[in-house]
Amino acid sequence: MKIIGSLTSPYVRKVRIVFLEKKVDIDLTFDNVWADDTKIAINNPLGKIPCLVLDDGENIYDSRVIAEYADTLSPVSQLIPSNSRERATVKTWEALADGIVDASILARLEASWRPSEQQSPAWISRQMSKIDISLRQMSAQLAENHWCHGKQITLADIAVGCALGYLLFRFPTIQWQAQYPNLDSLYQRLMERSSFAETSPPPA
Protein backbone atom coordinates (compact mmCIF):
# COMPACT_ATOMS: atom_id res chain seq x y z
CA MET A 1 0.00 0.00 0.00
CA LYS A 2 1.04 3.58 -0.51
CA ILE A 3 -0.24 7.02 0.41
CA ILE A 4 -0.12 9.76 -2.19
CA GLY A 5 0.46 13.02 -0.39
CA SER A 6 2.89 15.64 0.87
CA LEU A 7 4.89 16.36 4.01
CA THR A 8 3.00 19.58 4.76
CA SER A 9 -0.62 18.44 4.44
CA PRO A 10 -2.29 18.02 7.85
CA TYR A 11 -4.70 15.49 6.35
CA VAL A 12 -1.81 13.39 5.08
CA ARG A 13 -0.12 13.72 8.45
CA LYS A 14 -3.26 12.45 10.17
CA VAL A 15 -3.41 9.22 8.19
CA ARG A 16 0.36 8.69 8.43
CA ILE A 17 0.08 8.95 12.21
CA VAL A 18 -2.79 6.46 12.23
CA PHE A 19 -0.73 3.94 10.27
CA LEU A 20 2.25 4.48 12.59
CA GLU A 21 0.09 4.04 15.69
CA LYS A 22 -1.37 0.86 14.18
CA LYS A 23 2.14 -0.44 13.36
CA VAL A 24 1.18 -0.91 9.72
CA ASP A 25 3.91 -0.16 7.16
CA ILE A 26 2.93 2.24 4.41
CA ASP A 27 4.87 3.94 1.61
CA LEU A 28 4.56 7.66 0.88
CA THR A 29 4.54 8.90 -2.70
CA PHE A 30 4.82 12.65 -3.14
CA ASP A 31 2.55 14.72 -5.34
CA ASN A 32 2.09 18.49 -5.32
CA VAL A 33 -1.58 18.94 -6.16
CA TRP A 34 -0.98 22.62 -6.95
CA ALA A 35 1.66 21.90 -9.60
CA ASP A 36 0.81 21.87 -13.29
CA ASP A 37 2.21 18.36 -13.65
CA THR A 38 0.27 16.82 -10.75
CA LYS A 39 -0.98 13.28 -11.37
CA ILE A 40 -3.37 13.05 -8.44
CA ALA A 41 -6.50 13.01 -10.64
CA ILE A 42 -5.44 9.58 -11.90
CA ASN A 43 -6.11 8.21 -8.42
CA ASN A 44 -8.56 10.74 -6.99
CA PRO A 45 -10.76 12.66 -9.44
CA LEU A 46 -11.32 15.31 -6.75
CA GLY A 47 -7.64 16.22 -7.00
CA LYS A 48 -7.07 15.97 -3.24
CA ILE A 49 -4.61 14.27 -0.94
CA PRO A 50 -4.23 11.95 0.83
CA CYS A 51 -5.18 9.08 -1.40
CA LEU A 52 -4.50 5.50 -0.31
CA VAL A 53 -3.62 3.09 -3.11
CA LEU A 54 -4.20 -0.51 -2.06
CA ASP A 55 -2.09 -3.43 -3.24
CA ASP A 56 -4.78 -4.40 -5.76
CA GLY A 57 -4.85 -0.87 -7.20
CA GLU A 58 -8.07 0.31 -5.55
CA ASN A 59 -8.00 3.92 -4.39
CA ILE A 60 -9.44 5.10 -1.06
CA TYR A 61 -10.01 8.76 -0.14
CA ASP A 62 -10.43 11.08 1.81
CA SER A 63 -8.48 11.21 5.11
CA ARG A 64 -11.47 10.26 7.28
CA VAL A 65 -12.20 7.18 5.17
CA ILE A 66 -8.52 6.20 5.09
CA ALA A 67 -8.17 6.59 8.87
CA GLU A 68 -11.25 4.46 9.49
CA TYR A 69 -9.99 1.78 7.11
CA ALA A 70 -6.51 1.80 8.65
CA ASP A 71 -7.95 1.23 12.11
CA THR A 72 -9.26 -2.15 10.92
CA LEU A 73 -5.88 -3.41 9.71
CA SER A 74 -4.29 -4.17 13.06
CA PRO A 75 -5.45 -4.98 16.59
CA VAL A 76 -2.84 -2.57 17.95
CA SER A 77 -4.15 0.68 19.46
CA GLN A 78 -7.83 0.72 18.58
CA LEU A 79 -8.32 4.37 17.61
CA ILE A 80 -12.05 4.35 16.84
CA PRO A 81 -14.33 2.80 19.48
CA SER A 82 -16.71 0.04 18.43
CA ASN A 83 -19.51 1.35 20.65
CA SER A 84 -21.77 3.47 18.45
CA ARG A 85 -22.09 6.42 20.84
CA GLU A 86 -18.37 6.55 21.62
CA ARG A 87 -17.57 6.11 17.95
CA ALA A 88 -19.78 9.08 17.07
CA THR A 89 -18.06 11.17 19.75
CA VAL A 90 -14.59 10.42 18.41
CA LYS A 91 -15.68 11.07 14.83
CA THR A 92 -17.26 14.38 15.88
CA TRP A 93 -13.95 15.43 17.41
CA GLU A 94 -12.33 14.52 14.10
CA ALA A 95 -14.88 16.56 12.16
CA LEU A 96 -14.25 19.57 14.41
CA ALA A 97 -10.47 19.28 14.04
CA ASP A 98 -10.72 18.81 10.27
CA GLY A 99 -13.03 21.83 10.15
CA ILE A 100 -10.29 23.95 11.71
CA VAL A 101 -7.91 22.74 9.01
CA ASP A 102 -10.51 23.42 6.30
CA ALA A 103 -11.01 26.99 7.50
CA SER A 104 -7.25 27.51 7.84
CA ILE A 105 -6.59 26.39 4.28
CA LEU A 106 -9.40 28.52 2.89
CA ALA A 107 -8.07 31.59 4.69
CA ARG A 108 -4.52 30.91 3.56
CA LEU A 109 -5.52 30.36 -0.06
CA GLU A 110 -7.55 33.56 -0.11
CA ALA A 111 -4.56 35.51 1.17
CA SER A 112 -1.87 33.81 -0.93
CA TRP A 113 -3.52 32.40 -4.05
CA ARG A 114 -5.66 35.33 -5.17
CA PRO A 115 -4.20 38.64 -6.38
CA SER A 116 -4.39 41.24 -3.60
CA GLU A 117 -7.04 43.28 -5.38
CA GLN A 118 -9.32 40.24 -5.58
CA GLN A 119 -8.96 39.12 -1.97
CA SER A 120 -11.91 39.30 0.39
CA PRO A 121 -10.98 40.39 3.94
CA ALA A 122 -14.53 39.45 5.01
CA TRP A 123 -14.01 35.89 3.75
CA ILE A 124 -10.70 35.58 5.57
CA SER A 125 -12.26 36.98 8.74
CA ARG A 126 -15.11 34.49 8.48
CA GLN A 127 -12.69 31.56 8.29
CA MET A 128 -10.55 32.86 11.15
CA SER A 129 -13.69 33.24 13.25
CA LYS A 130 -14.49 29.56 12.65
CA ILE A 131 -11.03 28.68 13.92
CA ASP A 132 -11.42 30.81 17.05
CA ILE A 133 -14.83 29.38 17.92
CA SER A 134 -13.69 25.81 17.27
CA LEU A 135 -10.60 26.18 19.45
CA ARG A 136 -12.76 27.51 22.26
CA GLN A 137 -15.12 24.55 21.86
CA MET A 138 -12.25 22.09 21.85
CA SER A 139 -10.78 23.57 25.00
CA ALA A 140 -14.13 23.47 26.79
CA GLN A 141 -14.75 19.85 25.79
CA LEU A 142 -11.26 18.76 26.74
CA ALA A 143 -11.43 20.55 30.11
CA GLU A 144 -8.91 18.83 32.41
CA ASN A 145 -9.03 15.46 30.66
CA HIS A 146 -5.86 13.70 29.61
CA TRP A 147 -7.30 12.69 26.23
CA CYS A 148 -10.14 13.99 24.08
CA HIS A 149 -12.19 10.86 24.74
CA GLY A 150 -11.69 8.00 27.15
CA LYS A 151 -8.45 6.99 28.83
CA GLN A 152 -6.21 6.42 25.83
CA ILE A 153 -5.28 8.04 22.56
CA THR A 154 -7.93 7.87 19.85
CA LEU A 155 -8.45 9.27 16.39
CA ALA A 156 -9.91 12.34 18.12
CA ASP A 157 -6.53 13.21 19.64
CA ILE A 158 -4.71 12.53 16.37
CA ALA A 159 -7.02 14.81 14.40
CA VAL A 160 -6.85 17.56 17.03
CA GLY A 161 -3.06 17.28 17.21
CA CYS A 162 -2.75 17.62 13.44
CA ALA A 163 -5.03 20.67 13.40
CA LEU A 164 -3.07 22.35 16.19
CA GLY A 165 0.21 21.49 14.50
CA TYR A 166 -1.01 23.01 11.24
CA LEU A 167 -1.89 26.25 13.01
CA LEU A 168 1.62 26.39 14.45
CA PHE A 169 3.04 25.70 10.99
CA ARG A 170 0.97 28.10 8.91
CA PHE A 171 -0.55 30.53 11.42
CA PRO A 172 2.07 31.10 14.14
CA THR A 173 0.47 34.44 15.05
CA ILE A 174 -2.60 32.68 16.48
CA GLN A 175 -1.79 32.54 20.19
CA TRP A 176 -3.83 29.43 20.96
CA GLN A 177 -1.17 27.92 23.22
CA ALA A 178 -1.33 30.81 25.68
CA GLN A 179 -5.09 31.13 25.44
CA TYR A 180 -5.85 27.42 25.84
CA PRO A 181 -3.17 25.78 28.02
CA ASN A 182 -5.09 22.49 28.16
CA LEU A 183 -4.88 22.22 24.37
CA ASP A 184 -1.19 23.01 24.56
CA SER A 185 -0.70 20.29 27.18
CA LEU A 186 -2.42 17.80 24.90
CA TYR A 187 -0.30 18.87 21.95
CA GLN A 188 2.96 18.63 23.89
CA ARG A 189 1.95 15.17 25.11
CA LEU A 190 1.21 14.07 21.54
CA MET A 191 4.53 15.44 20.29
CA GLU A 192 6.29 13.07 22.67
CA ARG A 193 4.98 10.18 20.60
CA SER A 194 7.21 9.01 17.77
CA SER A 195 4.26 9.02 15.36
CA PHE A 196 3.84 12.77 15.79
CA ALA A 197 7.54 13.61 15.97
CA GLU A 198 8.30 11.68 12.78
CA THR A 199 5.54 13.38 10.78
CA SER A 200 6.17 17.01 11.76
CA PRO A 201 6.14 19.22 8.65
CA PRO A 202 9.57 20.41 7.51
CA PRO A 203 10.65 23.96 8.41
CA ALA A 204 9.15 26.52 6.08
URGI-V559699 format. One line per field, one symbol per residue. phi: phi as a letter, one per 40 degrees, with the letter a starting at -180 (. if undefined). A space follows every 50 residues. Layout:
phi: ???
//
This chain:
phi: .abcaacbccccddcccdccccgbcacbbcaccccccdbcccbbccgbbc bcbcccgcbbabcccccccccccaccfccbccccccccccccdccccccc cdcccccccccbccddcbcbdccccccccccdcccccdccccfbccbcag bacbddcccccccccccccbbccccccccbccccccccccccccccccbd ccdc
//
